């Protein structure tokens, strides 16, 4: 990969987003970390003093169309181009029976997990197809829930299934413009979102059991690997998960 690589990471203020931002910066990327909370972004940036690349905090809400446009325009104004988008921003609503799920919670999950990913994809695509040299890579954060849902998680699961379609359509439509698109499906990374795993998660049989988790830094390293590929090679889907989590088999 050439020098001067520029990445945008959404949901970059904590968890997987922060881990990916640090992994990319360690590999020499300029990384624009985006998120709603400026204070959290500043903490992520401050931790990169010894990394080979650069982190640049740009507050943005992925559900705000105008704000997403500003995020990408700001990236180009400051750094010249966009070579990578990691669509990572997401929410995981509390476990709820389908008939008790309110529309506001459903809309919030769809707005952040799916519409937000689309809005960022649209802006990245706009820039990547027109820049010189043209092209780039988009990596979507899916979930093992895209293949095997947790109980009482219909909003989250539906959005992660939809990310599969977003990934494949972007991969197809990006071919003429040298835009690659892949998806990383994560299971039980040690983040605030998965903080309940150690104390117990509801299983398909109704029992509650603690589940193994892995270091979120491993997800960051996996994103770095996908990002480092030449644009004539692509990881369409990757699953990275805690080895002993109850995903494969009957649990």
C-alpha positions as CSV (number, residue, x, y, z in Angstrom):
1,X,0.0,0.0,0.0
2,X,1.3,3.5,-0.8
3,X,2.1,6.2,1.8
4,X,-0.6,8.8,2.6
5,X,-3.4,6.3,3.3
6,X,-6.5,8.0,4.8
7,X,-9.1,6.1,6.8
8,X,-12.4,7.1,8.4
9,X,-13.6,5.0,11.4
10,X,-17.0,5.6,12.8
11,X,-17.9,4.8,16.3
12,X,-14.2,5.5,17.0
13,X,-14.5,6.8,20.6
14,X,-14.4,3.4,22.3
15,X,-14.4,-0.4,21.8
16,X,-13.9,-1.9,18.4
17,X,-13.7,1.5,16.7
18,X,-10.9,2.7,19.0
19,X,-9.1,-0.6,18.6
20,X,-9.3,-0.4,14.8
21,X,-8.2,3.2,14.8
22,X,-5.1,2.4,16.8
23,X,-4.3,-0.7,14.7
24,X,-4.5,1.3,11.5
25,X,-2.5,4.2,12.9
26,X,0.1,1.7,14.1
27,X,0.4,0.6,10.4
28,X,1.0,4.2,9.2
29,X,-2.5,5.3,8.3
30,X,-4.0,8.7,8.9
31,X,-7.2,7.9,10.7
32,X,-10.1,10.2,11.1
33,X,-12.0,8.9,14.2
34,X,-15.6,9.9,14.2
35,X,-18.2,9.7,17.0
36,X,-20.8,11.7,18.9
37,X,-18.7,12.4,22.0
38,X,-15.7,14.7,21.5
39,X,-14.3,13.9,24.8
40,X,-14.1,10.2,24.0
41,X,-12.5,10.9,20.6
42,X,-9.8,13.0,22.3
43,X,-8.9,10.2,24.6
44,X,-8.4,7.9,21.6
45,X,-6.3,10.4,19.8
46,X,-4.2,11.1,22.9
47,X,-3.2,7.4,23.1
48,X,-1.5,7.4,19.7
49,X,1.6,9.5,20.4
50,X,4.0,6.6,19.7
51,X,2.1,5.2,16.6
52,X,3.5,5.6,13.1
53,X,0.3,7.2,11.8
54,X,-1.9,10.1,12.8
55,X,-5.3,10.2,14.5
56,X,-7.7,13.1,13.8
57,X,-10.9,13.5,15.8
58,X,-14.0,14.7,13.9
59,X,-17.2,14.6,15.9
60,X,-20.1,13.3,13.8
61,X,-23.5,11.6,14.3
62,X,-24.0,8.9,11.6
63,X,-27.7,9.4,11.7
64,X,-27.4,13.0,10.6
65,X,-27.2,13.2,6.8
66,X,-25.7,16.7,6.8
67,X,-23.3,15.8,9.5
68,X,-22.1,12.7,7.6
69,X,-21.5,14.9,4.6
70,X,-19.4,17.3,6.7
71,X,-17.4,14.4,8.1
72,X,-16.3,13.3,4.7
73,X,-15.8,16.7,3.3
74,X,-13.7,17.6,6.3
75,X,-11.6,14.5,5.8
76,X,-10.9,15.5,2.2
77,X,-10.2,19.1,3.2
78,X,-7.7,18.1,5.8
79,X,-6.1,15.0,4.3
80,X,-6.8,15.0,0.6
81,X,-8.7,11.7,0.0
82,X,-10.5,8.7,1.6
83,X,-8.9,5.3,1.1
84,X,-10.8,3.4,3.7
85,X,-14.1,3.6,5.6
86,X,-14.7,1.3,8.6
87,X,-18.5,1.4,9.2
88,X,-18.4,0.6,12.9
89,X,-20.9,2.8,14.7
90,X,-23.7,0.7,16.2
91,X,-26.1,0.3,19.1
92,X,-27.3,-2.9,20.8
93,X,-30.8,-2.4,22.3
94,X,-31.7,-4.2,25.5
95,X,-33.2,-7.7,25.2
96,X,-36.9,-7.2,24.6
97,X,-39.8,-9.4,23.6
98,X,-41.0,-8.7,20.0
99,X,-44.5,-7.5,21.2
100,X,-42.9,-5.2,23.8
101,X,-40.5,-3.5,21.5
102,X,-41.4,0.2,21.0
103,X,-41.0,1.8,17.6
104,X,-38.5,4.4,18.9
105,X,-36.1,1.7,19.9
106,X,-36.5,-0.1,16.6
107,X,-36.0,3.2,14.7
108,X,-32.9,4.0,16.7
109,X,-31.3,0.6,15.9
110,X,-32.1,1.0,12.2
111,X,-31.0,4.6,12.1
112,X,-27.6,3.9,13.6
113,X,-26.8,0.4,12.5
114,X,-28.2,0.5,9.0
115,X,-29.1,4.0,7.8
116,X,-25.9,5.4,9.3
117,X,-23.8,2.8,7.6
118,X,-25.6,3.6,4.3
119,X,-25.0,7.4,4.7
120,X,-21.3,6.9,5.3
121,X,-21.0,4.4,2.5
122,X,-22.7,6.8,0.1
123,X,-20.3,9.6,1.0
124,X,-17.2,7.4,0.8
125,X,-18.4,6.0,-2.5
126,X,-18.9,9.6,-3.9
127,X,-15.3,10.5,-3.0
128,X,-13.6,7.2,-3.8
129,X,-15.0,7.0,-7.4
130,X,-13.8,10.6,-8.2
131,X,-10.5,10.9,-6.5
132,X,-7.1,10.4,-8.2
133,X,-6.1,7.6,-8.1
134,X,-9.6,6.5,-7.8
135,X,-10.9,3.6,-5.6
136,X,-10.8,2.6,-2.0
137,X,-12.1,0.1,0.5
138,X,-15.2,-0.1,2.7
139,X,-15.4,-2.5,5.7
140,X,-18.7,-2.9,7.4
141,X,-19.0,-4.1,11.0
142,X,-21.5,-6.9,10.9
143,X,-22.0,-9.4,13.7
144,X,-22.3,-13.1,14.2
145,X,-25.9,-12.1,14.8
146,X,-26.1,-11.7,11.0
147,X,-26.2,-15.6,11.0
148,X,-27.4,-16.6,14.4
149,X,-29.5,-14.2,16.5
150,X,-29.5,-13.9,20.2
151,X,-32.9,-14.3,21.9
152,X,-35.1,-11.2,22.1
153,X,-32.8,-9.1,19.8
154,X,-35.0,-8.6,16.7
155,X,-34.0,-5.0,16.0
156,X,-30.3,-5.6,16.3
157,X,-30.4,-8.9,14.4
158,X,-32.5,-7.4,11.5
159,X,-30.0,-4.6,11.0
160,X,-27.1,-6.9,11.0
161,X,-28.8,-9.2,8.4
162,X,-29.3,-6.0,6.3
163,X,-25.6,-5.2,6.5
164,X,-25.0,-8.4,4.5
165,X,-27.0,-6.9,1.7
166,X,-25.3,-3.5,2.0
167,X,-21.9,-5.1,1.8
168,X,-22.7,-7.3,-1.2
169,X,-24.4,-4.5,-3.1
170,X,-21.5,-2.1,-2.4
171,X,-19.0,-4.7,-3.5
172,X,-20.9,-5.3,-6.7
173,X,-21.5,-1.6,-7.5
174,X,-18.0,-0.6,-6.6
175,X,-16.3,-2.9,-9.1
176,X,-16.1,-0.3,-12.0
177,X,-14.6,2.2,-9.6
178,X,-12.0,0.0,-7.9
179,X,-14.0,0.2,-4.7
180,X,-13.7,-3.0,-2.6
181,X,-16.2,-3.8,0.1
182,X,-16.1,-6.5,2.8
183,X,-17.6,-7.3,6.2
184,X,-16.2,-8.3,9.5
185,X,-18.6,-10.3,11.7
186,X,-17.6,-10.1,15.4
187,X,-18.5,-12.3,18.3
188,X,-18.0,-11.4,21.9
189,X,-15.3,-8.7,21.7
190,X,-14.5,-7.3,25.2
191,X,-16.2,-3.9,24.8
192,X,-18.8,-1.9,26.9
193,X,-21.5,-3.2,24.5
194,X,-20.6,-6.8,25.5
195,X,-20.0,-6.1,29.2
196,X,-22.8,-8.4,30.2
197,X,-21.2,-11.5,28.7
198,X,-19.0,-12.2,31.7
199,X,-21.9,-12.1,34.2
200,X,-24.3,-14.0,31.9
201,X,-26.1,-13.9,28.6
202,X,-29.5,-15.4,27.8
203,X,-29.2,-18.6,25.8
204,X,-31.6,-20.1,23.3
205,X,-32.9,-22.6,25.9
206,X,-33.7,-19.7,28.3
207,X,-30.8,-20.3,30.6
208,X,-28.3,-17.5,31.5
209,X,-24.7,-18.4,31.3
210,X,-21.4,-16.5,31.3
211,X,-19.7,-16.4,27.9
212,X,-16.0,-16.1,26.9
213,X,-14.9,-12.8,25.4
214,X,-11.8,-11.8,23.4
215,X,-9.7,-8.7,23.4
216,X,-11.1,-6.0,21.1
217,X,-7.6,-5.4,19.9
218,X,-7.8,-8.6,18.0
219,X,-10.7,-7.2,16.0
220,X,-8.6,-4.1,15.3
221,X,-5.8,-6.3,14.0
222,X,-8.3,-8.1,11.8
223,X,-9.5,-4.8,10.3
224,X,-5.9,-3.8,9.7
225,X,-5.3,-7.0,7.8
226,X,-8.4,-6.4,5.6
227,X,-7.4,-2.8,5.0
228,X,-3.8,-3.6,4.0
229,X,-4.9,-5.8,1.1
230,X,-4.3,-4.4,-2.4
231,X,-7.6,-3.3,-4.1
232,X,-7.5,-6.3,-6.4
233,X,-8.0,-8.6,-3.4
234,X,-10.9,-8.5,-1.0
235,X,-12.1,-10.3,2.2
236,X,-15.8,-10.3,1.5
237,X,-16.7,-11.7,4.9
238,X,-14.6,-12.5,7.9
239,X,-15.8,-13.9,11.2
240,X,-13.7,-13.2,14.3
241,X,-15.0,-14.5,17.6
242,X,-14.1,-15.7,21.1
243,X,-13.1,-19.3,20.4
244,X,-15.3,-20.9,23.0
245,X,-18.4,-18.7,22.7
246,X,-21.7,-20.6,22.0
247,X,-22.0,-19.9,18.4
248,X,-21.1,-23.0,16.4
249,X,-23.2,-26.0,17.4
250,X,-26.2,-26.3,19.6
251,X,-24.8,-24.4,22.6
